[in-house]
Amino acid sequence: MKRAWWHRLLLVGLFAGTLGAAAMFGASSVSTWLDQNAQRADAEHIAVELEARIAELTSEIERRTSDDGVRREALCFGPYVEPGTEVYAVMGLDGCVGSTQDP
């Protein structure tokens, strides 16, 4: 039985449409994957920066809450000075510079 020309044209059209749809969905999936991959990389970079900042702040807390740190904070930023001690606050230094005078 011989097929009509329009029947062949219909099969070719359906085949071409199926290939086109597959290519369109495939391109969309690849684009989505690339976007998600870029977002994941950005999130990992931000996480590394935040972990470094957390470590820095944890170190700062440990330094300030140690016995020497509490003493330094009291001398520099509070009205608490030991007898015979002169305290100088110097900009740019991490804390104050203290000087004890001998009697």
C-alpha positions in Angstrom: 0.0 0.0 0.0 1.4 3.4 -1.0 1.3 6.2 1.5 0.0 9.6 0.4 2.4 12.5 0.2 0.6 14.3 3.0 1.0 11.3 5.3 4.8 11.4 4.8 4.8 15.2 5.3 2.8 14.7 8.6 5.3 12.1 9.8 8.3 14.3 8.9 6.6 17.3 10.7 5.9 15.3 13.8 9.5 14.0 13.9 10.9 17.5 13.4 8.6 18.9 16.1 9.6 16.2 18.5 13.3 17.0 17.8 12.7 20.7 18.2 10.8 20.2 21.5 13.6 18.0 22.9 16.2 20.5 21.9 14.3 23.4 23.5 13.7 21.4 26.8 17.4 20.3 26.8 18.6 23.8 26.3 16.4 25.0 29.1 17.7 22.3 31.4 21.3 23.1 30.6 20.6 26.8 31.2 19.0 26.0 34.6 21.8 23.8 35.6 24.4 26.5 34.7 22.5 29.1 36.7 22.2 26.8 39.7 25.8 25.9 39.5 26.8 29.6 39.5 24.5 30.2 42.5 26.0 27.3 44.4 29.5 28.6 43.8 28.5 32.0 45.0 26.9 30.5 48.1 30.1 28.5 48.8 32.2 31.6 48.5 30.0 33.6 50.9 30.1 30.6 53.3 33.9 30.6 53.3 33.9 34.4 54.0 31.4 34.1 56.8 33.3 31.2 58.4 36.5 33.4 58.3 34.6 36.2 59.9 33.2 33.9 62.6 36.7 32.7 63.4 37.9 36.3 63.6 35.1 37.3 65.9 35.5 34.2 68.1 39.2 35.1 68.5 38.3 38.7 69.4 35.8 37.4 72.0 38.4 35.1 73.5 41.0 37.9 73.6 38.6 40.4 75.2 37.2 38.0 77.8 40.6 36.6 79.0 41.9 38.0 82.3 44.4 40.3 80.5 41.7 41.4 78.0 39.2 42.4 80.8 42.0 44.3 82.6 43.0 46.1 79.4 39.4 47.0 78.6 38.9 48.3 82.1 42.0 50.4 81.9 41.4 51.8 78.4 37.6 52.4 78.3 36.6 52.6 82.0 37.5 54.8 84.9 39.4 52.0 86.5 43.1 52.7 86.9 45.5 51.0 89.3 47.4 53.3 91.6 50.6 54.6 89.9 49.4 53.7 86.4 49.0 56.2 83.6 47.0 55.1 80.6 47.4 56.5 77.1 44.9 55.7 74.4 46.7 55.6 71.1 44.7 55.6 67.9 45.5 52.6 65.6 46.7 50.3 68.4 44.7 47.4 69.6 44.0 48.7 73.0 45.8 51.2 75.2 49.4 51.8 76.2 49.9 51.7 79.9 52.8 53.1 81.9 53.5 52.4 85.6 55.4 55.1 87.5 57.8 54.0 90.2 57.3 55.7 93.5 
